[in-house]
Amino acid sequence: ASGTDTLYARVNDGNGWSNWAVITITAPPDTPPVVTVIPQRGTQPVFGTSIAASSLFSAGASTTSYEFYDATPGIGSVTIDGARLAKDTTSATVSASDLGNVNVIAGNGADTVYERAYDGFAWGNWTAVTVTGVYVPPTITAQSLAPSSSALPDYGFGQLFTTTDAQNLTIQSYQFYDAASNPAVTAAGAIEIGGVAQAANTVISVPQSGLSGFSFVASGTDTLYARVSDGIGWSSWTAITITAPTDQPPVVTATPHTAAPGTSIVVSSLFSAGASATAYEFYDATPGIGSITIGGATLAKDTTSASVLASALSTVDVIAGNGADTVYERAYDGLAWGNWTAVTVTGSSSASTAAPTSHIVPSFASSGSATPSHLASARSVINPTSLLSEPLHQLSMQVASRIS
């Protein structure tokens, strides 16, 4: 009962109905539950925080069920038993016993959410609360890194930086910047992606899926900057100073050789560069005499070869000509190229051991530190054995033999 009401009733015994009887019932009128907003104290909730609806609204003990409505498009959400309530839609009735499964997820900004309560007799009015979430960008912190005593230490991301995200979002993107004070110094440290050196003083972007291919090869003292994104915003740039012994590019030494014209000489018997070399380049300077072959393909005169990996060095040969041929080699250690070194291979039918004629190193080798256009790919060179077919190589041998 609520207020004053008149109730009529009659009964039937299976043969007929009685007259109507009337009763007047009087009771205090029902007051539907009034939902009130619970004041929020402390700092604003971080974007993505889950807030129990029972901590935002209060409706009193008479309430038996609730309904909810989320009014702000694109910001925040209401979840019921883990399911997201569609915007601008009144929820299904939620029993009082299930209220603990209703949450409001703070968005990046202000979201207005409504609740009303039912006492078993009438619904109360809608009451609104505004939940304002604040987005906190991710943070990146440099590790404490002692100077390395090892040459060319190779650091992964986790050895240099740590990241945190206030929203517990996954870091999706990374950016790096190698602040080389003198980019012309090829022996400085370098960012590598998949083993390929990247340009200094350039922003290098790496997705989460590619982070395992990131490394920083240190040489001397270098400053590396990094920042991260969780897909919503970027952290500030953070710097780390990395110190290691300065790289000493490989030094190639040469041994002159005299052989009968047409003789194939493995290049490793002419040059030596030490264990640090990971790749090589070659140059044949003497027109019309001798040749260099890489995987059976003859290198054009006055042309720098493509980089040859150390694992493919056995495919490089020098073919003695009819006279003195000057060939050059330089080596790469994964960070910098060494200077060009020349050797003279003299083809002689008597295979004499006379001292070879000295040659001036051509201008392309004068600095020893120039970076050719293919340097960035020096670690990803395809083994050159497929450049020419074997029959063509044999034909060049026969021609050289007839000339002699």
C-alpha positions as CSV (number, residue, x, y, z in Angstrom):
1,A,0.0,0.0,0.0
2,S,0.9,3.6,-0.7
3,G,-1.3,6.4,0.2
4,T,-5.1,5.8,0.2
5,D,-6.5,3.2,-2.2
6,T,-9.8,1.3,-2.7
7,L,-9.7,-2.4,-3.4
8,Y,-12.7,-4.4,-4.7
9,A,-12.9,-8.2,-4.6
10,R,-15.4,-11.0,-5.3
11,V,-15.3,-14.8,-5.2
12,N,-16.7,-17.8,-7.1
13,D,-17.6,-21.3,-5.7
14,G,-18.0,-22.9,-9.1
15,N,-21.7,-22.2,-9.3
16,G,-21.8,-18.4,-9.1
17,W,-20.1,-15.2,-8.1
18,S,-20.6,-13.3,-4.9
19,N,-21.3,-9.6,-4.8
20,W,-18.3,-7.2,-4.9
21,A,-16.9,-6.2,-1.5
22,V,-14.9,-3.0,-1.1
23,I,-12.1,-2.1,1.3
24,T,-10.2,1.2,1.7
25,I,-6.5,0.8,2.4
26,T,-4.5,3.7,3.8
27,A,-0.7,3.8,4.3
28,P,2.0,6.4,3.9
29,P,2.6,7.2,0.2
30,D,5.6,5.5,-1.4
31,T,8.6,7.7,-2.0
32,P,10.7,6.3,-4.9
33,P,14.4,5.9,-4.2
34,V,16.4,9.1,-4.6
35,V,19.8,8.5,-6.0
36,T,22.5,10.8,-4.7
37,V,26.0,11.3,-6.0
38,I,28.9,10.4,-3.7
39,P,31.5,13.2,-3.7
40,Q,34.9,12.1,-5.1
41,R,38.0,13.1,-3.3
42,G,41.7,13.0,-4.2
43,T,43.2,13.2,-7.7
44,Q,41.4,12.6,-10.9
45,P,41.2,9.0,-12.0
46,V,43.8,8.0,-14.6
47,F,42.4,7.3,-18.1
48,G,41.3,3.6,-18.2
49,T,40.7,3.3,-14.4
50,S,37.7,1.1,-13.5
51,I,35.5,2.7,-10.8
52,A,32.7,0.8,-9.0
53,A,29.3,2.4,-9.6
54,S,28.5,1.9,-5.9
55,S,31.3,4.4,-5.1
56,L,29.7,7.0,-7.4
57,F,26.0,6.7,-6.5
58,S,23.9,5.9,-3.4
59,A,20.2,5.1,-3.4
60,G,19.3,3.8,0.1
61,A,18.3,0.4,1.5
62,S,14.8,0.3,-0.2
63,T,16.3,-0.1,-3.6
64,T,15.8,-3.5,-5.3
65,S,17.2,-2.7,-8.8
66,Y,18.9,-0.1,-10.9
67,E,19.2,1.2,-14.5
68,F,22.2,3.1,-16.1
69,Y,22.7,5.4,-19.0
70,D,26.0,6.6,-20.6
71,A,25.5,10.0,-22.3
72,T,29.0,11.1,-23.6
73,P,30.1,9.7,-27.0
74,G,33.7,8.7,-27.4
75,I,34.7,9.2,-23.7
76,G,34.7,6.6,-21.0
77,S,32.2,3.7,-20.7
78,V,29.9,1.8,-18.4
79,T,30.4,-2.0,-18.0
80,I,27.9,-4.5,-16.6
81,D,29.3,-8.0,-15.9
82,G,32.2,-7.0,-18.1
83,A,30.0,-6.1,-21.1
84,R,30.3,-2.5,-22.4
85,L,27.0,-0.6,-22.3
86,A,26.3,1.1,-25.7
87,K,26.2,4.9,-25.6
88,D,22.8,6.6,-25.4
89,T,21.2,3.4,-24.4
90,T,19.3,2.6,-21.1
91,S,20.7,-0.6,-19.6
92,A,18.7,-3.6,-18.7
93,T,17.5,-3.7,-15.1
94,V,20.4,-4.6,-12.7
95,S,19.3,-6.2,-9.4
96,A,20.7,-4.8,-6.2
97,S,22.6,-8.0,-5.6
98,D,24.4,-7.5,-8.9
99,L,25.4,-3.9,-8.4
100,G,29.0,-4.9,-7.6
101,N,29.4,-5.9,-11.2
102,V,28.7,-2.4,-12.6
103,N,31.8,-0.2,-13.3
104,V,32.5,3.1,-14.9
105,I,35.7,3.2,-17.0
106,A,37.3,6.7,-16.9
107,G,38.0,8.1,-20.4
108,N,40.3,10.8,-21.6
109,G,38.1,13.6,-20.5
110,A,34.6,14.1,-18.9
111,D,32.0,11.4,-19.2
112,T,28.4,11.9,-17.9
113,V,26.8,8.8,-16.5
114,Y,23.2,8.4,-15.2
115,E,21.6,6.1,-12.6
116,R,18.1,5.6,-11.3
117,A,16.7,3.2,-8.7
118,Y,13.6,1.1,-8.2
119,D,12.1,0.0,-4.8
120,G,9.7,-2.6,-6.1
121,F,6.9,-0.1,-6.6
122,A,8.2,2.9,-8.5
123,W,11.3,4.2,-10.3
124,G,13.1,7.3,-8.9
125,N,14.4,10.1,-11.1
126,W,17.6,9.9,-13.1
127,T,20.7,11.3,-11.3
128,A,23.9,12.3,-13.2
129,V,27.5,12.1,-12.3
130,T,30.5,13.2,-14.3
131,V,33.6,11.1,-14.3
132,T,36.6,13.0,-15.6
133,G,39.6,10.9,-16.5
134,V,43.1,12.3,-17.1
135,Y,45.6,10.7,-19.6
136,V,49.1,10.2,-18.4
137,P,51.7,9.7,-21.1
138,P,54.1,6.7,-20.8
139,T,57.5,7.3,-19.2
140,I,60.9,6.0,-20.3
141,T,63.9,5.9,-18.0
142,A,67.5,5.4,-18.8
143,Q,69.3,2.6,-17.1
144,S,72.4,3.1,-15.1
145,L,75.1,2.1,-17.5
146,A,78.8,1.9,-16.6
147,P,81.5,2.5,-19.3
148,S,82.3,-0.7,-21.2
149,S,85.8,-2.1,-21.3
150,S,84.9,-4.3,-24.3
151,A,85.3,-3.1,-27.9
152,L,82.0,-2.6,-29.8
153,P,79.6,-3.6,-27.1
154,D,76.1,-4.3,-28.5
155,Y,73.2,-3.2,-26.3
156,G,69.6,-4.2,-26.6
157,F,66.7,-1.9,-25.6
158,G,66.2,-3.4,-22.2
159,Q,69.9,-2.9,-21.3
160,L,69.5,0.9,-22.0
161,F,65.9,1.8,-21.0
162,T,62.8,0.8,-19.0
163,T,59.2,2.0,-19.7
164,T,56.1,2.3,-17.6
165,D,52.5,3.3,-18.6
166,A,50.0,4.6,-16.0
167,Q,47.1,3.2,-17.9
168,N,48.7,-0.2,-18.2
169,L,48.6,0.1,-22.0
170,T,51.1,-1.7,-24.2
171,I,53.9,0.3,-25.6
172,Q,53.3,0.3,-29.4
173,S,56.0,2.5,-30.9
174,Y,59.6,3.5,-30.2
175,Q,61.7,6.3,-31.6
176,F,65.5,6.7,-31.3
177,Y,67.9,9.5,-32.1
178,D,71.7,9.1,-32.2
179,A,73.1,12.5,-31.4
180,A,76.5,12.1,-32.9
181,S,78.6,15.2,-32.5
182,N,80.6,14.5,-35.6
183,P,78.6,12.3,-38.0
184,A,81.6,12.2,-40.4
185,V,83.5,10.0,-37.9
186,T,82.5,6.6,-39.0
187,A,84.0,4.9,-35.9
188,A,81.3,6.5,-33.7
189,G,78.5,4.4,-32.2
190,A,75.5,3.6,-34.2
191,I,71.9,2.4,-34.0
192,E,71.4,-0.9,-35.8
193,I,68.0,-2.3,-36.9
194,G,68.2,-5.9,-37.9
195,G,72.0,-5.6,-38.0
196,V,72.0,-2.6,-40.4
197,A,73.6,0.6,-39.2
198,Q,71.3,3.6,-39.2
199,A,72.2,7.3,-40.0
200,A,73.1,9.5,-37.0
201,N,71.2,12.7,-36.2
202,T,68.0,11.1,-37.6
203,V,64.8,10.0,-35.9
204,I,64.6,6.2,-36.3
205,S,61.0,4.8,-35.7
206,V,60.6,1.2,-34.6
207,P,57.2,-0.6,-34.0
208,Q,56.8,-2.9,-31.1
209,S,57.1,-5.9,-33.4
210,G,60.5,-4.7,-34.6
211,L,62.0,-3.9,-31.2
212,S,63.9,-7.2,-31.0
213,G,65.9,-6.1,-34.0
214,F,67.1,-2.9,-32.3
215,S,70.6,-2.6,-30.9
216,F,73.1,0.1,-30.2
217,V,76.8,-0.6,-31.1
218,A,78.9,1.6,-28.9
219,S,82.2,3.2,-29.8
220,G,83.7,6.2,-28.0
221,T,81.2,8.4,-26.1
222,D,77.8,8.8,-27.7
223,T,74.4,10.1,-26.6
224,L,71.3,8.1,-27.5
225,Y,67.8,9.6,-27.1
226,A,64.6,7.5,-27.0
227,R,60.9,8.0,-26.5
228,V,57.8,5.7,-26.6
229,S,54.1,5.7,-27.4
230,D,51.2,3.7,-26.0
231,G,49.1,4.5,-29.1
232,I,47.6,7.6,-27.5
233,G,50.5,9.8,-26.7
234,W,54.3,10.0,-26.6
235,S,56.6,10.2,-23.6
236,S,59.3,12.9,-23.4
237,W,62.7,12.2,-24.9
238,T,65.1,10.6,-22.5
239,A,68.9,10.5,-23.1
240,I,71.5,8.0,-22.1
241,T,75.3,8.5,-22.5
242,I,77.1,5.3,-23.7
243,T,80.9,5.0,-23.4
244,A,83.1,2.3,-24.8
245,P,86.6,2.0,-26.3
246,T,86.7,3.8,-29.6
247,D,86.5,1.4,-32.5
248,Q,89.6,0.8,-34.5
249,P,88.5,-0.2,-38.1
250,P,90.2,-3.3,-39.5
251,V,93.7,-2.8,-41.0
252,V,94.2,-4.9,-44.1
253,T,97.8,-6.2,-44.8
254,A,98.9,-7.4,-48.1
255,T,101.3,-10.0,-49.6
256,P,102.4,-9.5,-53.2
257,H,102.1,-12.6,-55.4
258,T,103.6,-13.8,-58.7
259,A,102.0,-16.6,-60.7
260,A,101.6,-17.9,-64.2
261,P,99.0,-16.0,-66.2
262,G,95.5,-17.4,-65.8
263,T,96.2,-18.7,-62.3
264,S,93.3,-18.3,-59.9
265,I,94.6,-17.1,-56.5
266,V,92.3,-17.1,-53.4
267,V,92.1,-13.5,-52.1
268,S,92.6,-14.6,-48.5
269,S,96.2,-15.6,-49.5
270,L,96.8,-12.0,-50.6
271,F,95.2,-10.0,-47.8
272,S,94.6,-10.4,-44.1
273,A,92.3,-8.2,-42.0
274,G,92.0,-10.0,-38.6
275,A,89.1,-11.6,-36.8
276,S,87.0,-8.4,-36.4
277,A,86.2,-8.0,-40.1
278,T,82.7,-8.9,-41.0
279,A,82.6,-7.7,-44.6
280,Y,85.0,-6.7,-47.4
281,E,85.1,-4.6,-50.6
282,F,87.4,-4.9,-53.6
283,Y,88.7,-2.7,-56.4
284,D,90.7,-3.7,-59.5
285,A,92.8,-0.8,-60.7
286,T,94.8,-2.0,-63.7
287,P,93.1,-1.9,-67.1
288,G,93.6,-4.9,-69.4
289,I,95.6,-7.0,-66.9
290,G,94.2,-9.7,-64.6
291,S,90.8,-9.6,-62.9
292,I,88.9,-10.2,-59.7
293,T,86.1,-12.7,-59.6
294,I,83.4,-12.9,-56.9
295,G,81.3,-16.0,-57.0
296,G,82.7,-16.6,-60.6
297,A,81.6,-13.1,-61.8
298,T,84.3,-10.8,-63.0
299,L,84.4,-7.4,-61.3
300,A,84.5,-4.5,-63.7
301,K,87.7,-2.5,-63.7
302,D,87.7,0.8,-61.7
303,T,84.6,-0.3,-59.9
304,T,84.2,-0.9,-56.2
305,S,82.6,-4.3,-55.6
306,A,79.4,-4.9,-53.6
307,S,80.2,-5.7,-50.0
308,V,81.2,-9.4,-49.5
309,L,80.4,-11.0,-46.1
310,A,83.3,-12.7,-44.3
311,S,81.5,-16.0,-44.7
312,A,81.6,-15.6,-48.5
313,L,85.3,-14.5,-48.7
314,S,86.3,-17.9,-50.1
315,T,84.3,-17.1,-53.3
316,V,86.6,-14.2,-54.2
317,D,89.6,-14.9,-56.4
318,V,92.3,-12.8,-58.3
319,I,93.1,-14.1,-61.7
320,A,96.7,-13.4,-62.7
321,G,97.1,-11.5,-66.0
322,N,100.0,-11.0,-68.3
323,G,101.8,-8.4,-66.3
324,A,101.2,-6.6,-63.0
325,D,97.7,-6.0,-61.8
326,T,97.1,-3.8,-58.7
327,V,94.0,-4.8,-56.7
328,Y,92.6,-3.2,-53.5
329,E,90.8,-4.5,-50.4
330,R,89.3,-2.9,-47.4
331,A,87.5,-4.4,-44.4
332,Y,84.4,-3.5,-42.3
333,D,84.0,-4.5,-38.6
334,G,80.3,-3.8,-38.3
335,L,80.7,-0.2,-37.5
336,A,83.4,1.4,-39.8
337,W,85.4,0.7,-42.9
338,G,89.2,0.6,-42.7
339,N,91.5,2.1,-45.3
340,W,92.1,0.6,-48.7
341,T,95.2,-1.6,-49.0
342,A,96.8,-2.4,-52.4
343,V,98.6,-5.6,-53.5
344,T,100.2,-6.3,-56.8
345,V,99.6,-9.7,-58.5
346,T,102.2,-10.2,-61.3
347,G,101.4,-12.7,-64.0
348,S,104.6,-14.1,-65.5
349,S,105.2,-17.2,-67.6
350,S,108.4,-17.8,-65.6
351,A,106.5,-17.1,-62.4
352,S,109.4,-14.8,-61.2
353,T,109.4,-13.3,-57.8
354,A,110.7,-9.9,-58.7
355,A,109.5,-7.1,-56.5
356,P,106.3,-5.6,-57.9
357,T,106.0,-2.0,-59.0
358,S,104.6,0.3,-56.4
359,H,101.4,2.2,-57.1
360,I,99.9,5.4,-55.6
361,V,96.6,4.8,-53.9
362,P,93.9,6.3,-56.1
363,S,91.8,9.3,-54.9
364,F,88.8,7.2,-53.9
365,A,90.9,5.7,-51.1
366,S,92.6,8.9,-49.9
367,S,90.5,9.5,-46.8
368,G,89.8,6.0,-45.8
369,S,86.7,7.1,-43.9
370,A,84.3,7.9,-46.7
371,T,81.0,6.0,-46.5
372,P,79.9,4.5,-49.8
373,S,76.2,4.3,-50.7
374,H,76.0,0.6,-50.0
375,L,77.6,0.8,-46.5
376,A,74.1,0.6,-44.8
377,S,73.6,-2.8,-46.4
378,A,77.0,-4.2,-45.7
379,R,75.6,-6.7,-43.2
380,S,72.8,-7.9,-45.5
381,V,74.8,-8.7,-48.6
382,I,73.6,-11.7,-50.7
383,N,76.3,-14.3,-51.2
384,P,77.5,-13.4,-54.7
385,T,78.1,-17.0,-56.0
386,S,75.0,-16.7,-58.3
387,L,76.2,-13.7,-60.3
388,L,77.7,-15.6,-63.3
389,S,77.5,-19.1,-64.5
390,E,80.6,-21.4,-64.2
391,P,81.0,-21.9,-68.0
392,L,81.6,-18.1,-68.4
393,H,84.3,-18.2,-65.7
394,Q,86.0,-21.1,-67.4
395,L,85.9,-19.3,-70.8
396,S,87.6,-16.2,-69.2
397,M,90.3,-18.6,-67.9
398,Q,90.9,-20.1,-71.4
399,V,91.1,-16.6,-72.9
400,A,93.7,-15.5,-70.3
401,S,95.7,-18.7,-70.9
402,R,95.8,-18.1,-74.7
403,I,96.9,-14.4,-74.2
404,S,99.8,-15.6,-72.1
